[in-house]
Amino acid sequence: MYGKTPKTITVDEAVALVRSHQEIVVGMAANEPQLFMSNLHKAGPRVTGVTVTNCLPIANAEFFIDEKWRKSFFLDGWFYTNVLRKVHEHGNISFIPNHLHLAGKKRLFHKKPDIFVTAATPPDKHGFMSLSLSNVYEKQMIEAADIIVVEINKNFPRTYGDLEVHLSDVDYIIEADYPAPTIPNVEPTEKDTIIGNLVADRIHDGDTLQLGIGGMPNAVSKALFGKKDLGIHTEMFTSGMVDLIKAGVITGRYKSLHPGKHVCAFAFGTPELYDFIDQNPSVMMLNGAYVNDPAIVGLNDNMVSINSTLEIDLTGQCCSESIGTRQFSGTGGQSDTAIGAQNAKNGRSFICLYSTAMVKNPTTGEKEEVSKIVATLKPGAAVSLSRNDVDNVVTEYGVAALRGTNIRERARLLISIAHPKFREQLTKEAIEAGYLHEQF
């Protein structure tokens, strides 16, 4: 570990800094400060109305898991995960609508943090720490917060970009020794593989990619072996990308922006991913406000954005983050990258989804198959990608190219890639909605 400094404190001393009604922001995903989060409840008996803002959280922290602290702490999330979904009903958790590239900027317009806490590498011999696994909004919060606390951890990879922070710019450091949080690779299903192949068929040598995480993106990655000189400009750097780089598929040679560099805003994945990005100058982890800016994304010629959605209506509205009014995840960078890709020369955007899902019937309690292509979204559903910005939609039944199409054309195209058992009903509903007419 880096030697003790006058700024070194214990996690209990860090928690003691917290006062009632303060605003706290913590690092994103793997950069979430695990020691601070798991001990924050200790301030519960003496504080009220403390707000903690996070994004893609992984810690099952007592301060928001245990309902007894609901008056002490309020939690605001930029992106929900299961740890927030399962306790949302406590009433002290709320979602912040956002596009990822503006998440930090718009939050700072509304609220200035009193305390910012994140994970980082230990300082090097020059006193510089690397923010390691996330640079989405962290640098912005470091510039804005009154108190900066960093959990330095030798187990985190040292990454490069514009995420270096000098020891002189932080107020306190906590020495930590937990493993960098990981997530396993999700093996693609048969449907994922079909969808992945349909997308991969439309990716050309020399294209620059944005890919997310999960079965579908992993299936796309697996289908790209055999392509040449692909590039990366993505919010999230994944294990699948590492496999493609090592295989020589991704080189970045023909990128029009940052050629030869793999550009991202955060990384989350396996230990092998972290080993690859550690002290690797080919990986540039740049500020999310830059990486995900649609104007910047669009500077990459031949840019391809690949995202998924939960539900899409026959006009092209994509609900990718909620089930009706119930928040499930977040918009993240979906609009950022989908719009940015279409701004690019020869750019394309793909929205992927299974044609159906198994959903519990509220009356019978039994699960039944429903179409994920619908005439109208569920009441209260969040529109993550507007119908104005949708491009290609992909299910296991094909690809619907919606760019520039009218509502009638969209309805027909989307019905054609719906599950066959629902096409007749969707056609009937489209006629009732006025999207189609029986005589045409």
C-alpha positions as CSV (number, residue, x, y, z in Angstrom):
1,M,0.0,0.0,0.0
2,Y,1.0,3.6,-0.5
3,G,2.5,5.0,2.7
4,K,0.4,6.8,5.3
5,T,-0.2,10.6,4.7
6,P,-1.8,13.3,6.8
7,K,-4.9,12.7,4.6
8,T,-5.2,9.0,5.5
9,I,-8.3,8.3,7.5
10,T,-10.3,5.3,8.5
11,V,-13.7,4.5,7.0
12,D,-15.4,5.3,10.4
13,E,-13.7,8.7,10.3
14,A,-15.0,9.2,6.7
15,V,-18.6,8.3,7.9
16,A,-18.2,10.8,10.7
17,L,-17.8,13.6,8.1
18,V,-21.5,13.1,7.1
19,R,-24.0,15.7,8.4
20,S,-27.8,15.9,8.1
21,H,-29.2,17.1,4.8
22,Q,-25.9,16.8,3.0
23,E,-25.6,15.7,-0.6
24,I,-23.3,12.8,-1.3
25,V,-22.3,11.5,-4.7
26,V,-20.4,8.2,-5.1
27,G,-18.5,6.6,-8.0
28,M,-20.2,4.5,-10.6
29,A,-20.4,0.7,-10.9
30,A,-17.1,-0.9,-10.1
31,N,-15.9,2.5,-8.8
32,E,-18.5,2.5,-6.1
33,P,-16.6,2.9,-2.8
34,Q,-17.4,-0.4,-1.1
35,L,-16.1,0.5,2.4
36,F,-17.9,3.8,2.6
37,M,-21.2,2.4,1.3
38,S,-21.1,-0.6,3.7
39,N,-20.5,1.6,6.7
40,L,-22.6,4.6,5.9
41,H,-25.5,3.3,8.0
42,K,-23.4,4.0,11.1
43,A,-24.3,7.7,10.7
44,G,-28.0,6.8,10.6
45,P,-28.8,7.4,14.3
46,R,-27.5,10.9,14.2
47,V,-28.5,12.2,10.7
48,T,-31.6,12.9,8.8
49,G,-32.3,13.7,5.1
50,V,-28.9,12.8,3.7
51,T,-29.1,12.2,-0.1
52,V,-26.7,9.7,-1.8
53,T,-26.6,9.8,-5.6
54,N,-25.2,6.8,-7.4
55,C,-25.2,5.0,-10.8
56,L,-25.3,1.3,-11.6
57,P,-24.8,0.4,-8.0
58,I,-23.6,-3.0,-6.9
59,A,-23.4,-2.7,-3.1
60,N,-26.2,-4.1,-1.0
61,A,-25.6,-1.3,1.5
62,E,-27.5,-1.4,4.8
63,F,-28.2,2.4,4.7
64,F,-30.8,1.8,1.9
65,I,-31.5,-1.9,2.2
66,D,-32.8,-1.7,5.8
67,E,-36.0,0.2,5.9
68,K,-35.3,1.6,9.4
69,W,-32.9,4.1,7.9
70,R,-35.4,5.5,5.4
71,K,-35.6,8.9,7.3
72,S,-31.9,9.1,7.6
73,F,-31.0,8.5,4.0
74,F,-32.5,9.1,0.6
75,L,-31.0,7.6,-2.5
76,D,-31.2,9.0,-6.0
77,G,-30.1,6.8,-8.9
78,W,-29.0,7.6,-12.4
79,F,-29.3,3.9,-13.4
80,Y,-31.1,1.2,-11.5
81,T,-29.8,-2.3,-10.9
82,N,-31.5,-5.1,-8.9
83,V,-30.2,-3.7,-5.6
84,L,-32.4,-0.6,-6.1
85,R,-35.3,-2.3,-7.8
86,K,-36.0,-4.6,-4.9
87,V,-36.1,-1.8,-2.3
88,H,-37.7,1.0,-4.3
89,E,-40.9,0.5,-2.4
90,H,-39.3,1.7,0.8
91,G,-40.1,5.2,-0.5
92,N,-36.7,6.8,-0.1
93,I,-35.3,5.8,-3.5
94,S,-35.9,7.7,-6.7
95,F,-34.7,7.7,-10.3
96,I,-33.0,10.7,-12.0
97,P,-34.0,10.8,-15.7
98,N,-30.9,11.5,-17.8
99,H,-28.8,11.0,-20.9
100,L,-25.5,9.6,-19.6
101,H,-23.3,12.3,-21.2
102,L,-25.3,15.0,-19.4
103,A,-25.9,13.1,-16.1
104,G,-23.2,15.0,-14.2
105,K,-23.7,18.4,-15.7
106,K,-27.5,18.4,-15.2
107,R,-27.2,17.1,-11.6
108,L,-24.7,19.9,-10.8
109,F,-27.2,22.4,-12.2
110,H,-29.7,21.1,-9.7
111,K,-27.5,20.2,-6.7
112,K,-23.9,20.7,-5.7
113,P,-22.4,17.7,-3.7
114,D,-21.1,18.3,-0.2
115,I,-19.1,15.0,-0.4
116,F,-17.9,12.9,-3.3
117,V,-16.5,9.4,-2.6
118,T,-15.0,7.0,-5.2
119,A,-12.5,4.2,-5.6
120,A,-9.1,4.8,-7.2
121,T,-5.6,3.3,-7.5
122,P,-2.9,4.3,-5.0
123,P,-0.9,7.3,-6.0
124,D,2.1,6.7,-8.2
125,K,5.5,8.2,-7.4
126,H,4.3,11.5,-8.7
127,G,1.3,11.5,-6.5
128,F,-1.2,10.8,-9.2
129,M,-4.1,8.3,-8.7
130,S,-6.1,6.8,-11.5
131,L,-9.9,6.7,-11.2
132,S,-9.4,3.2,-12.7
133,L,-12.8,1.8,-13.8
134,S,-15.0,4.9,-14.3
135,N,-14.7,8.3,-15.7
136,V,-18.4,9.0,-16.5
137,Y,-19.1,11.9,-14.1
138,E,-16.4,11.4,-11.4
139,K,-14.0,14.2,-12.6
140,Q,-16.9,16.6,-12.7
141,M,-17.9,15.8,-9.1
142,I,-14.3,16.1,-7.9
143,E,-14.2,19.6,-9.3
144,A,-17.6,20.5,-7.7
145,A,-17.7,18.8,-4.3
146,D,-16.6,20.5,-1.0
147,I,-15.0,17.3,0.4
148,I,-13.3,14.6,-1.7
149,V,-12.7,11.1,-0.3
150,V,-11.0,8.4,-2.2
151,E,-10.7,4.7,-1.4
152,I,-7.3,3.8,-2.8
153,N,-7.0,0.1,-3.6
154,K,-4.0,-1.7,-5.1
155,N,-6.3,-4.3,-6.6
156,F,-7.8,-1.8,-9.1
157,P,-6.2,-1.4,-12.6
158,R,-4.4,1.8,-13.4
159,T,-6.0,3.1,-16.5
160,Y,-5.2,6.0,-18.8
161,G,-7.1,8.9,-20.4
162,D,-8.1,12.0,-18.6
163,L,-9.0,10.4,-15.2
164,E,-5.8,11.1,-13.3
165,V,-6.3,12.8,-9.9
166,H,-3.4,14.2,-7.9
167,L,-3.2,13.6,-4.1
168,S,-3.2,17.3,-3.6
169,D,-6.7,17.6,-5.1
170,V,-8.4,15.2,-2.6
171,D,-9.1,15.9,1.1
172,Y,-9.0,12.3,2.5
173,I,-7.9,8.8,1.5
174,I,-9.0,5.5,2.9
175,E,-6.8,2.5,2.4
176,A,-8.8,-0.4,1.0
177,D,-7.9,-3.9,-0.1
178,Y,-11.1,-5.5,-1.5
179,P,-11.1,-7.1,-5.0
180,A,-12.2,-4.8,-7.8
181,P,-15.9,-5.7,-8.3
182,T,-16.6,-8.0,-11.3
183,I,-19.5,-9.3,-13.3
184,P,-19.4,-12.6,-15.2
185,N,-19.7,-12.9,-19.0
186,V,-23.3,-13.8,-19.9
187,E,-23.5,-16.6,-22.3
188,P,-25.7,-15.9,-25.3
189,T,-28.9,-17.8,-25.7
190,E,-30.1,-19.2,-29.0
191,K,-32.2,-16.1,-29.6
192,D,-29.2,-13.9,-28.7
193,T,-27.1,-15.7,-31.3
194,I,-29.6,-15.3,-34.0
195,I,-29.9,-11.5,-33.3
196,G,-26.1,-11.2,-32.9
197,N,-25.6,-12.8,-36.4
198,L,-28.2,-10.5,-37.9
199,V,-26.4,-7.4,-36.6
200,A,-22.9,-8.7,-37.4
201,D,-24.0,-9.2,-41.0
202,R,-24.5,-5.5,-41.2
203,I,-21.1,-4.5,-39.7
204,H,-18.4,-3.9,-42.2
205,D,-14.6,-4.0,-41.9
206,G,-13.3,-0.7,-40.5
207,D,-16.5,0.2,-38.6
208,T,-16.3,1.7,-35.1
209,L,-18.6,0.1,-32.5
210,Q,-20.5,0.9,-29.4
211,L,-21.6,-2.2,-27.5
212,G,-23.3,-2.7,-24.2
213,I,-23.3,-5.7,-21.9
214,G,-25.4,-8.9,-21.7
215,G,-26.3,-11.8,-23.8
216,M,-27.1,-9.9,-27.0
217,P,-24.0,-7.7,-27.1
218,N,-21.9,-10.8,-26.2
219,A,-23.5,-12.6,-29.1
220,V,-22.7,-9.7,-31.5
221,S,-19.1,-9.8,-30.2
222,K,-18.8,-13.6,-30.9
223,A,-20.3,-13.1,-34.4
224,L,-17.6,-10.5,-35.3
225,F,-14.7,-12.9,-35.5
226,G,-13.5,-12.8,-39.1
227,K,-14.1,-9.0,-39.4
228,K,-11.1,-6.7,-39.9
229,D,-9.9,-3.5,-38.3
230,L,-12.9,-2.6,-36.3
231,G,-12.7,0.2,-33.8
232,I,-14.2,1.0,-30.4
233,H,-15.8,4.2,-29.2
234,T,-18.1,3.1,-26.4
235,E,-19.4,4.1,-23.0
236,M,-18.6,0.7,-21.5
237,F,-15.5,-1.4,-22.2
238,T,-16.3,-5.1,-21.9
239,S,-14.7,-8.5,-21.8
240,G,-16.0,-9.3,-25.3
241,M,-14.1,-6.4,-26.7
242,V,-10.9,-7.7,-25.2
243,D,-11.3,-11.0,-26.9
244,L,-11.7,-9.2,-30.3
245,I,-8.7,-7.1,-29.7
246,K,-6.5,-10.1,-28.8
247,A,-7.8,-11.8,-32.0
248,G,-6.8,-8.8,-34.1
249,V,-10.4,-8.1,-35.1
250,I,-10.4,-4.7,-33.3
251,T,-7.4,-2.5,-34.1
252,G,-8.8,1.0,-34.4
253,R,-6.6,1.5,-37.5
254,Y,-9.2,3.3,-39.5
255,K,-11.0,5.3,-36.9
256,S,-11.4,8.9,-37.8
257,L,-11.4,10.0,-34.2
258,H,-8.6,8.7,-31.9
259,P,-7.2,6.2,-34.4
260,G,-5.5,3.2,-32.8
261,K,-7.1,3.9,-29.4
262,H,-10.0,2.0,-27.7
263,V,-12.1,4.8,-26.3
264,C,-14.5,4.3,-23.4
265,A,-15.9,6.0,-20.3
266,F,-16.0,3.1,-17.9
267,A,-15.2,-0.6,-17.7
268,F,-17.0,-3.4,-15.9
269,G,-16.4,-7.1,-16.3
270,T,-14.1,-10.0,-15.5
271,P,-10.6,-10.1,-13.9
272,E,-9.2,-10.7,-17.4
273,L,-10.7,-7.5,-18.6
274,Y,-9.1,-5.6,-15.7
275,D,-5.8,-7.2,-16.4
276,F,-5.9,-6.2,-20.0
277,I,-6.7,-2.5,-19.3
278,D,-4.2,-2.2,-16.5
279,Q,-1.4,0.2,-17.6
280,N,-2.5,-0.3,-21.2
281,P,-2.1,3.0,-23.2
282,S,-4.2,1.7,-26.1
283,V,-7.3,2.1,-23.8
284,M,-8.4,5.7,-23.3
285,M,-10.9,6.2,-20.5
286,L,-12.2,9.7,-21.2
287,N,-14.9,11.8,-19.5
288,G,-18.4,10.5,-20.2
289,A,-19.5,14.0,-21.0
290,Y,-17.1,13.8,-24.0
291,V,-17.3,10.1,-25.0
292,N,-21.1,10.0,-25.1
293,D,-21.8,13.4,-26.5
294,P,-23.7,12.7,-29.7
295,A,-21.7,15.3,-31.5
296,I,-18.5,13.5,-30.6
297,V,-19.9,10.1,-31.3
298,G,-20.8,11.3,-34.8
299,L,-17.3,12.3,-35.6
300,N,-16.4,8.6,-35.9
301,D,-17.0,7.7,-39.6
302,N,-18.8,4.3,-40.0
303,M,-20.0,4.4,-36.4
304,V,-22.3,1.6,-35.3
305,S,-24.4,1.8,-32.1
306,I,-25.9,-1.5,-30.7
307,N,-28.3,-1.3,-27.8
308,S,-31.3,-3.3,-26.5
309,T,-34.8,-2.4,-25.4
310,L,-37.6,-3.9,-23.3
311,E,-40.5,-2.9,-25.5
312,I,-41.2,-1.0,-28.7
313,D,-44.5,0.3,-30.1
314,L,-45.5,0.2,-33.7
315,T,-44.5,3.8,-34.2
316,G,-40.9,3.1,-33.1
317,Q,-41.0,4.4,-29.5
318,C,-38.5,2.3,-27.4
319,C,-39.0,1.8,-23.7
320,S,-35.7,0.5,-22.5
321,E,-35.8,1.3,-18.8
322,S,-39.2,0.7,-17.2
323,I,-42.0,-1.7,-17.0
324,G,-44.9,0.6,-17.1
325,T,-44.3,3.1,-14.3
326,R,-41.8,0.8,-12.5
327,Q,-38.3,1.8,-13.0
328,F,-36.1,-1.1,-14.2
329,S,-32.8,0.4,-15.3
330,G,-32.1,3.7,-17.0
331,T,-31.7,5.5,-20.4
332,G,-27.9,5.4,-19.9
333,G,-26.2,6.2,-23.2
334,Q,-28.8,4.7,-25.5
335,S,-30.0,8.0,-27.0
336,D,-26.5,9.4,-26.9
337,T,-25.0,6.7,-29.0
338,A,-28.0,5.9,-31.2
339,I,-28.3,9.6,-32.3
340,G,-24.6,10.0,-32.5
341,A,-24.1,7.0,-34.7
342,Q,-26.7,8.3,-37.1
343,N,-24.9,11.7,-37.2
344,A,-21.8,9.9,-38.5
345,K,-20.8,9.4,-42.0
346,N,-22.1,5.9,-43.0
347,G,-23.3,5.5,-39.3
348,R,-26.0,3.1,-38.2
349,S,-27.9,2.3,-35.0
350,F,-29.4,-1.0,-33.9
351,I,-32.0,-1.6,-31.2
352,C,-32.3,-5.3,-30.3
353,L,-34.9,-7.2,-28.5
354,Y,-36.5,-10.6,-28.2
355,S,-39.9,-10.8,-30.0
356,T,-41.6,-12.1,-26.8
357,A,-41.3,-12.3,-23.1
358,M,-42.8,-14.5,-20.4
359,V,-44.8,-12.3,-18.0
360,K,-46.9,-13.1,-15.0
361,N,-50.6,-12.6,-15.5
362,P,-51.8,-10.4,-12.7
363,T,-55.2,-12.2,-12.6
364,T,-54.1,-15.9,-12.8
365,G,-50.6,-15.5,-11.4
366,E,-49.4,-17.8,-14.2
367,K,-46.6,-16.8,-16.7
368,E,-47.7,-16.2,-20.2
369,E,-46.0,-15.3,-23.4
370,V,-46.5,-11.7,-24.6
371,S,-45.2,-9.7,-27.6
372,K,-42.5,-7.1,-26.9
373,I,-43.6,-5.4,-30.1
374,V,-46.8,-3.7,-29.1
375,A,-49.4,-1.3,-30.6
376,T,-48.9,1.1,-27.6
377,L,-46.5,1.0,-24.8
378,K,-47.6,0.1,-21.3
379,P,-49.2,3.1,-19.4
380,G,-46.5,5.1,-17.8
381,A,-43.7,3.5,-19.8
382,A,-40.6,5.7,-20.2
383,V,-39.6,6.5,-23.8
384,S,-35.8,5.9,-23.7
385,L,-35.3,6.4,-27.5
386,S,-37.9,8.5,-29.3
387,R,-39.5,7.3,-32.6
388,N,-37.7,10.3,-34.2
389,D,-34.3,8.7,-33.4
390,V,-34.9,5.0,-34.0
391,D,-33.0,3.4,-36.9
392,N,-32.8,-0.4,-37.2
393,V,-34.8,-2.7,-35.0
394,V,-33.7,-6.4,-34.7
395,T,-35.5,-9.4,-33.3
396,E,-34.8,-13.1,-33.9
397,Y,-37.3,-12.8,-36.9
398,G,-35.3,-10.1,-38.8
399,V,-34.3,-6.5,-39.1
400,A,-36.7,-3.6,-39.6
401,A,-35.0,-0.5,-41.1
402,L,-37.1,2.4,-39.8
403,R,-35.0,5.4,-40.7
404,G,-37.1,7.9,-42.6
405,T,-40.2,5.7,-42.7
406,N,-43.7,6.8,-42.1
407,I,-46.0,5.3,-39.4
408,R,-47.7,3.0,-41.8
409,E,-44.4,1.6,-43.1
410,R,-43.1,1.3,-39.5
411,A,-46.1,-0.6,-38.4
412,R,-45.8,-3.1,-41.3
413,L,-42.1,-3.5,-40.8
414,L,-42.3,-4.1,-37.0
415,I,-45.2,-6.5,-37.4
416,S,-43.0,-8.4,-39.9
417,I,-40.4,-9.1,-37.2
418,A,-42.8,-9.8,-34.4
419,H,-43.4,-13.4,-33.3
420,P,-45.7,-15.0,-35.9
421,K,-48.4,-15.8,-33.3
422,F,-48.9,-12.1,-32.5
423,R,-48.8,-10.6,-36.0
424,E,-52.5,-11.0,-36.7
425,Q,-53.5,-9.3,-33.4
426,L,-50.9,-6.6,-33.9
427,T,-52.3,-5.9,-37.4
428,K,-55.8,-5.6,-35.9
429,E,-54.6,-3.2,-33.2
430,A,-52.6,-1.2,-35.8
431,I,-55.8,-0.7,-37.8
432,E,-57.8,0.3,-34.7
433,A,-55.1,2.8,-33.8
434,G,-55.2,4.3,-37.3
435,Y,-51.6,3.3,-38.2
436,L,-52.9,0.9,-40.9
437,H,-56.0,0.9,-43.0
438,E,-57.8,-2.3,-44.2
439,Q,-58.0,-1.1,-47.8
440,F,-54.2,-0.7,-48.0
